[in-house]
Amino acid sequence: MAVLILSGVLVLAVGGCVCVVWAARGGPRWVRAVSAVTLAAGELARGSKSSGRRGSGGDD
């Protein structure tokens, strides 16, 4: 069951990346919408990753 879920997540991630590239080349409106959602999800993931390091006291 976990393999099925991870496979679905992988397919969604690859599909999102394809839409980002296609939108950069001037794809249809729905591709640009999927691209925007994919980029926003990436920014959220990056933000949550860096916010966990705030209390570490390391060099920035």
C-alpha positions as CSV (number, residue, x, y, z in Angstrom):
1,M,0.0,0.0,0.0
2,A,2.8,2.4,0.8
3,V,4.5,1.7,-2.5
4,L,1.2,2.6,-4.3
5,I,1.0,5.9,-2.4
6,L,4.6,6.8,-3.0
7,S,4.2,5.9,-6.7
8,G,1.3,8.3,-6.9
9,V,3.3,11.0,-5.3
10,L,6.1,10.4,-7.7
11,V,3.8,10.6,-10.7
12,L,2.3,13.9,-9.4
13,A,5.8,15.4,-8.9
14,V,7.0,14.4,-12.3
15,G,3.8,15.6,-13.9
16,G,4.2,18.9,-12.1
17,C,7.8,19.3,-13.3
18,V,6.7,18.6,-16.9
19,C,4.0,21.3,-16.6
20,V,6.5,23.8,-15.3
21,V,8.8,23.2,-18.3
22,W,5.8,23.2,-20.7
23,A,4.5,26.5,-19.2
24,A,7.9,28.1,-19.6
25,R,7.6,27.4,-23.3
26,G,4.1,28.9,-23.5
27,G,1.7,26.1,-22.9
28,P,-2.1,26.3,-22.5
29,R,-3.8,28.0,-19.6
30,W,-4.3,24.8,-17.6
31,V,-0.6,23.9,-17.8
32,R,0.2,27.4,-16.4
33,A,-2.2,26.8,-13.6
34,V,-0.7,23.4,-12.7
35,S,2.8,25.0,-13.0
36,A,1.8,27.7,-10.5
37,V,0.5,25.2,-8.0
38,T,3.7,23.1,-8.4
39,L,6.0,26.1,-7.9
40,A,3.9,27.2,-4.9
41,A,4.1,23.8,-3.3
42,G,7.9,23.8,-3.8
43,E,8.2,27.2,-2.1
44,L,6.1,25.9,0.8
45,A,8.2,22.8,1.1
46,R,11.4,24.9,1.0
47,G,10.0,27.4,3.6
48,S,9.0,24.7,6.0
49,K,12.4,23.0,5.7
50,S,14.3,26.2,6.5
51,S,11.9,27.3,9.3
52,G,12.9,24.1,11.2
53,R,16.5,25.2,11.3
54,R,15.9,28.6,12.9
55,G,16.7,27.4,16.4
56,S,19.9,25.5,15.5
57,G,22.2,28.5,16.0
58,G,24.3,27.6,12.9
59,D,25.9,29.9,10.4
60,D,23.5,31.5,7.9
